[in-house]
Amino acid sequence: MILVRALLAVAASLCASTAMGQAATGTVGGTAGAQQANSVQSAQGAIPAPGLPILPDANEAAFDRVKANAAPLTPEQIRDLRRLVDDAERAASAAARGTPRPVSSSVVANLAPGAESPVIRLAYGAVTNVLFVDGIGNALPIASADLMKGGFDAFAVAEGSNVLKLFPTQPYATGNISVSLKGVSAPVPLMLITGQREVDYRVDVRVVGGNIAQKLAASGSAGSAVTTTMLEFITGAIPKGASALQTDSADVQAWSYKGAYYVRTPLTLLSPAYRNPGKSPDGTSYYEIPPTPVVVVSVGGSPKHVKIEAP
């Protein structure tokens, strides 16, 4: 029985070997036949079939899509776009006639009948400070200010202040404002305009006329309203033809103009006798005196001699 099983196993093995040999022969024969057929087709001018394309890497394709969504513009395109936006914003915010030149000025508001009203130049987007003083520079507190709403707006810095802030609410406007001052008999009218090449950032309004002279006399203040020449010195616009004089004190400045000396100092002048005194809103005093080589000023309650020399 054992012998029979062994013989059957050997027979099966031989059959399997024979089948594998036939299959191998068929495969080799088939390959050779295909090569022979291709050679015949090439000889006859036929074009071989192209190979299949290489599929793209799925990871690379996904990365490219994410990159395109996250940063669709190149760095140079982004810089160009920022420049365009900046230029557009700059052009939109710029004034149509350019930026007006800021100046500080001083005007005289005469309360006498028939006198012209001072003109204040304003600019859209800028605040103008208006200071009210009497003829010799003393502050005049504001009681009220009235103007037509729509083109301009105004407000005082604080109650009892002599400073009024004005600003236009539109680029082009014209109007006026009436300012009542404490203790002054008549309101001060001011003309307001915009769209000029210069804008008054600060205006010192010196009020004369009305009961101003009586107020000065009642308070014991010497002198009267400043002249136009003194007003030019006070505002820093030194008159043409005035010559600067040398002094030995940094606190005293002097000029010679039309036969008189004009002295500017934060100190009190004791000698010589002066006329037509004035004072700026910052407290600096101005005096008109006859030509003299020496003036006496008060420093801490003590007199000090200051020499004046012509250049």
LUMTORVEX-743343 format. One record per residue (C-alpha): residue number from 1; x, y negated, z negated. Coordinates in nm, 4 decimals. Layout:
BEGIN
   seq          X          Y          Z
   NUM          X          Y          Z
...
//
This chain:
BEGIN
   seq          X          Y          Z
     1     0.0000     0.0000     0.0000
     2     0.2813    -0.2280    -0.0869
     3     0.4526    -0.1433     0.2400
     4     0.1398    -0.2288     0.4401
     5     0.1152    -0.5733     0.2768
     6     0.4804    -0.6460     0.3578
     7     0.4318    -0.5543     0.7221
     8     0.1258    -0.7814     0.7485
     9     0.3199    -1.0769     0.6016
    10     0.6045    -1.0315     0.8485
    11     0.3581    -1.0177     1.1364
    12     0.1886    -1.3399     1.0257
    13     0.5221    -1.5162     0.9979
    14     0.6194    -1.4124     1.3480
    15     0.2881    -1.5423     1.4876
    16     0.3318    -1.8809     1.3215
    17     0.6846    -1.9201     1.4579
    18     0.5660    -1.8441     1.8085
    19     0.2881    -2.1050     1.7889
    20     0.5219    -2.3805     1.6665
    21     0.7639    -2.3117     1.9485
    22     0.4911    -2.3421     2.2072
    23     0.3721    -2.6709     2.0585
    24     0.7214    -2.8172     2.0601
    25     0.7714    -2.7129     2.4185
    26     0.4454    -2.8780     2.5166
    27     0.5367    -3.2040     2.3459
    28     0.8764    -3.2274     2.5061
    29     0.7285    -3.1423     2.8376
    30     0.4604    -3.4070     2.7963
    31     0.7154    -3.6764     2.7096
    32     0.9301    -3.5893     3.0004
    33     0.6285    -3.6002     3.2259
    34     0.5303    -3.9438     3.1027
    35     0.8836    -4.0747     3.1538
    36     0.8855    -3.9354     3.5050
    37     0.5492    -4.1022     3.5783
    38     0.6735    -4.4395     3.4484
    39     0.9839    -4.4129     3.6590
    40     0.7710    -4.3480     3.9639
    41     0.5480    -4.6496     3.8851
    42     0.8517    -4.8763     3.8334
    43     0.9907    -4.7644     4.1598
    44     0.6621    -4.8514     4.3262
    45     0.6719    -5.2116     4.1710
    46     0.4181    -5.1746     3.8868
    47     0.4664    -5.4031     3.5762
    48     0.4940    -5.2185     3.2436
    49     0.2196    -5.3050     2.9889
    50     0.3377    -5.5689     2.7368
    51     0.3786    -5.4838     2.3697
    52     0.1285    -5.5924     2.1032
    53     0.1945    -5.9395     1.9367
    54     0.3410    -5.9537     1.5875
    55     0.0742    -6.0505     1.3369
    56     0.1564    -6.3633     1.1218
    57     0.2394    -6.3292     0.7555
    58    -0.0826    -6.3738     0.5556
    59     0.1012    -6.5529     0.2711
    60     0.2617    -6.8049     0.5066
    61    -0.0723    -6.8834     0.6712
    62    -0.2411    -6.9375     0.3348
    63     0.0418    -7.1669     0.2194
    64     0.0171    -7.3758     0.5371
    65    -0.3586    -7.4233     0.4857
    66    -0.3128    -7.5318     0.1220
    67    -0.0334    -7.7718     0.2184
    68    -0.2449    -7.9301     0.4924
    69    -0.5359    -7.9821     0.2510
    70    -0.3207    -8.1197    -0.0326
    71    -0.1017    -8.3540     0.1758
    72    -0.2551    -8.4157     0.5184
    73    -0.0346    -8.7266     0.5759
    74     0.3404    -8.7452     0.6126
    75     0.5426    -8.9646     0.3718
    76     0.5998    -9.2211     0.6478
    77     0.2269    -9.2362     0.7249
    78     0.1528    -9.2902     0.3551
    79     0.4032    -9.5797     0.3394
    80     0.2503    -9.7370     0.6506
    81    -0.0978    -9.7086     0.5016
    82     0.0121    -9.8709     0.1745
    83     0.1652   -10.1606     0.3668
    84    -0.1570   -10.2095     0.5620
    85    -0.3665   -10.2117     0.2431
    86    -0.1253   -10.4562     0.0733
    87    -0.1322   -10.6932     0.3715
    88    -0.5123   -10.6815     0.3823
    89    -0.5465   -10.7578     0.0091
    90    -0.2920   -11.0403     0.0341
    91    -0.4761   -11.1963     0.3270
    92    -0.8136   -11.1636     0.1543
    93    -0.6939   -11.3337    -0.1667
    94    -0.4996   -11.6162     0.0010
    95    -0.6596   -11.9582     0.0313
    96    -0.7725   -12.0448     0.3819
    97    -0.5639   -12.3639     0.3828
    98    -0.2756   -12.2215     0.1822
    99    -0.1942   -12.2634    -0.1855
   100    -0.2224   -12.6296    -0.2936
   101     0.0766   -12.7912    -0.4609
   102     0.0247   -12.8344    -0.8381
   103     0.0866   -13.1843    -0.9762
   104     0.0399   -13.3774    -1.2998
   105    -0.0991   -13.7268    -1.2745
   106    -0.2293   -14.0161    -1.4783
   107    -0.5253   -14.2337    -1.3871
   108    -0.7004   -14.5329    -1.5382
   109    -1.0743   -14.5179    -1.6040
   110    -1.2008   -14.8732    -1.6236
   111    -1.5403   -14.9006    -1.7898
   112    -1.6008   -15.2488    -1.6505
   113    -1.8961   -15.2813    -1.4091
   114    -1.7963   -15.2417    -1.0452
   115    -1.4775   -15.0468    -1.1182
   116    -1.4068   -14.7368    -0.9096
   117    -1.4194   -14.3945    -1.0711
   118    -1.0970   -14.1917    -1.0860
   119    -1.0768   -13.8874    -0.8581
   120    -0.9781   -13.5452    -0.9944
   121    -0.8543   -13.2897    -0.7395
   122    -0.9504   -12.9322    -0.8209
   123    -0.8768   -12.5972    -0.6567
   124    -1.0754   -12.2738    -0.6552
   125    -0.9104   -12.0244    -0.8898
   126    -0.7244   -12.2917    -1.0911
   127    -0.8092   -12.4720    -1.4163
   128    -0.7458   -12.8461    -1.4467
   129    -0.6759   -12.9980    -1.7895
   130    -0.8080   -13.3522    -1.8371
   131    -0.6831   -13.5503    -2.1393
   132    -0.8591   -13.8685    -2.2520
   133    -0.6577   -14.1416    -2.4266
   134    -0.7032   -14.5110    -2.4905
   135    -0.4914   -14.7884    -2.3457
   136    -0.1905   -14.7211    -2.5681
   137    -0.2110   -14.3422    -2.5718
   138    -0.4305   -14.2599    -2.8722
   139    -0.6502   -13.9528    -2.8242
   140    -1.0204   -14.0127    -2.7589
   141    -1.2265   -13.7116    -2.8781
   142    -1.4914   -13.5771    -2.6416
   143    -1.8538   -13.5975    -2.7556
   144    -2.0175   -13.4346    -2.4515
   145    -1.9679   -13.3691    -2.0806
   146    -2.2474   -13.3530    -1.8230
   147    -2.2229   -13.2270    -1.4667
   148    -2.4449   -13.0573    -1.2118
   149    -2.4040   -12.6808    -1.2292
   150    -2.3349   -12.4865    -0.9139
   151    -2.0138   -12.6379    -0.7841
   152    -1.8117   -12.6922    -1.1022
   153    -1.7948   -12.5871    -1.4636
   154    -1.6361   -12.7507    -1.7670
   155    -1.5733   -12.6925    -2.1363
   156    -1.3825   -12.8635    -2.4154
   157    -1.0909   -12.6842    -2.5794
   158    -1.2389   -12.7294    -2.9277
   159    -1.4796   -12.9557    -3.1101
   160    -1.3241   -13.2969    -3.1592
   161    -1.0588   -13.2320    -2.8932
   162    -0.9690   -13.4861    -2.6261
   163    -0.8936   -13.2118    -2.3700
   164    -1.1536   -13.1077    -2.1121
   165    -1.1008   -12.8072    -1.8829
   166    -1.2518   -12.8223    -1.5338
   167    -1.2665   -12.5615    -1.2585
   168    -1.4691   -12.5194    -0.9373
   169    -1.6974   -12.2192    -0.8933
   170    -1.6671   -12.2182    -0.5138
   171    -1.3865   -12.2962    -0.2680
   172    -1.5363   -12.6210    -0.1360
   173    -1.7406   -12.8552    -0.3504
   174    -1.7852   -13.2241    -0.4262
   175    -1.9476   -13.3794    -0.7295
   176    -1.8917   -13.5837    -1.0407
   177    -1.8878   -13.5467    -1.4174
   178    -1.9869   -13.7903    -1.6914
   179    -1.7846   -13.7631    -2.0124
   180    -1.8980   -13.9305    -2.3341
   181    -1.6215   -14.0085    -2.5834
   182    -1.6693   -14.0558    -2.9553
   183    -1.6796   -14.4240    -3.0484
   184    -1.6651   -14.5440    -2.6861
   185    -1.9579   -14.7541    -2.5724
   186    -1.9918   -14.6163    -2.2179
   187    -1.9436   -14.2731    -2.0609
   188    -1.6450   -14.2110    -1.8354
   189    -1.7432   -14.1077    -1.4799
   190    -1.5014   -13.8918    -1.2825
   191    -1.5240   -13.7909    -0.9166
   192    -1.4490   -13.4214    -0.8471
   193    -1.3306   -13.2828    -0.5129
   194    -1.1781   -12.9563    -0.3889
   195    -0.9994   -12.8332    -0.0772
   196    -0.7063   -13.0763    -0.1009
   197    -0.3392   -13.0028    -0.0354
   198    -0.2580   -13.0931    -0.3974
   199    -0.4331   -12.9869    -0.7170
   200    -0.4225   -13.1747    -1.0479
   201    -0.3170   -12.9209    -1.3096
   202    -0.3112   -13.1974    -1.5712
   203    -0.4628   -13.5436    -1.5614
   204    -0.4169   -13.8077    -1.8313
   205    -0.7187   -14.0402    -1.8173
   206    -0.6472   -14.3758    -1.9818
   207    -0.9739   -14.5413    -2.0712
   208    -0.9856   -14.9215    -2.0701
   209    -1.2699   -15.1709    -2.0907
   210    -1.5892   -15.1364    -2.2859
   211    -1.5242   -15.1567    -2.6588
   212    -1.1746   -15.0040    -2.6365
   213    -1.0023   -15.3347    -2.7191
   214    -1.2224   -15.3830    -3.0255
   215    -1.1450   -15.0289    -3.1420
   216    -0.7715   -15.0958    -3.1136
   217    -0.8019   -15.4220    -3.3050
   218    -1.0137   -15.2596    -3.5754
   219    -0.7618   -14.9798    -3.6198
   220    -0.4721   -15.2239    -3.6441
   221    -0.3042   -15.0969    -3.3252
   222    -0.0872   -15.3544    -3.1586
   223    -0.0900   -15.4394    -2.7960
   224    -0.3421   -15.3907    -2.5212
   225    -0.3911   -15.1583    -2.2305
   226    -0.0755   -15.0584    -2.0475
   227     0.0074   -15.2135    -1.7145
   228     0.0429   -15.0217    -1.3915
   229     0.4213   -15.0396    -1.4223
   230     0.4182   -14.8970    -1.7736
   231     0.1783   -14.6273    -1.6584
   232     0.4305   -14.5187    -1.3966
   233     0.6995   -14.4810    -1.6625
   234     0.4623   -14.2885    -1.8879
   235     0.3700   -14.0398    -1.6154
   236     0.7348   -13.9863    -1.5218
   237     0.6992   -14.1540    -1.1819
   238     0.9783   -14.4066    -1.2298
   239     0.9046   -14.7131    -1.0132
   240     1.1156   -14.7556    -0.7035
   241     1.3917   -15.0067    -0.7744
   242     1.4249   -14.9234    -1.1461
   243     1.7843   -14.8653    -1.2626
   244     1.8662   -14.6166    -1.5370
   245     2.0647   -14.7590    -1.8306
   246     2.3202   -14.5788    -2.0458
   247     2.2451   -14.5284    -2.4179
   248     2.4435   -14.3632    -2.6974
   249     2.1418   -14.1649    -2.8220
   250     1.9785   -13.8630    -2.6602
   251     1.6475   -13.9732    -2.8149
   252     1.6419   -14.3066    -2.6326
   253     1.6144   -14.3577    -2.2567
   254     1.6034   -14.6974    -2.0896
   255     1.5563   -14.8508    -1.7457
   256     1.5965   -15.2000    -1.6058
   257     1.3138   -15.3158    -1.3806
   258     1.2186   -15.6636    -1.2628
   259     1.3992   -15.8505    -1.5414
   260     1.2779   -15.6305    -1.8297
   261     1.3941   -15.3170    -2.0082
   262     1.1628   -15.0162    -2.0426
   263     1.2436   -14.7826    -2.3314
   264     1.1180   -14.4264    -2.3737
   265     1.1673   -14.2566    -2.7103
   266     0.9888   -14.0256    -2.9552
   267     1.1062   -14.2594    -3.2331
   268     0.9516   -14.5843    -3.3555
   269     1.1094   -14.8993    -3.2147
   270     1.1834   -15.1592    -3.4855
   271     1.3722   -15.4241    -3.2886
   272     1.3594   -15.6241    -3.0695
   273     0.9999   -15.7361    -3.0488
   274     0.8244   -15.5420    -2.7761
   275     0.5208   -15.5997    -2.5606
   276     0.2874   -15.3755    -2.3662
   277     0.3553   -15.0539    -2.5641
   278     0.2284   -14.7201    -2.4437
   279     0.2224   -14.3603    -2.5548
   280     0.1913   -14.0355    -2.3628
   281    -0.0310   -13.7521    -2.4866
   282     0.2769   -13.5614    -2.6067
   283     0.3555   -13.8415    -2.8530
   284     0.6412   -14.0088    -2.6654
   285     0.6350   -14.3895    -2.7009
   286     0.7143   -14.6438    -2.4310
   287     0.8081   -15.0066    -2.4844
   288     0.8722   -15.3075    -2.2643
   289     1.1417   -15.5326    -2.4145
   290     1.3586   -15.8235    -2.2996
   291     1.7134   -15.7315    -2.1875
   292     1.9275   -15.6584    -2.4933
   293     2.2489   -15.4653    -2.5665
   294     2.1141   -15.3041    -2.8858
   295     1.7800   -15.1671    -3.0053
   296     1.6899   -15.0514    -3.3551
   297     1.4795   -14.7375    -3.4024
   298     1.3533   -14.5611    -3.7125
   299     1.4975   -14.2135    -3.7808
   300     1.3542   -14.0445    -4.0864
   301     1.2608   -14.3820    -4.2327
   302     1.6097   -14.5283    -4.1859
   303     1.7076   -14.7795    -3.9146
   304     1.9491   -14.6682    -3.6442
   305     2.1233   -14.8944    -3.3927
   306     2.1326   -14.7676    -3.0348
   307     2.3530   -14.9343    -2.7737
   308     2.2263   -14.9938    -2.4210
   309     2.4712   -15.0464    -2.1364
   310     2.4062   -15.1261    -1.7747
   311     2.5566   -14.8758    -1.5274
//
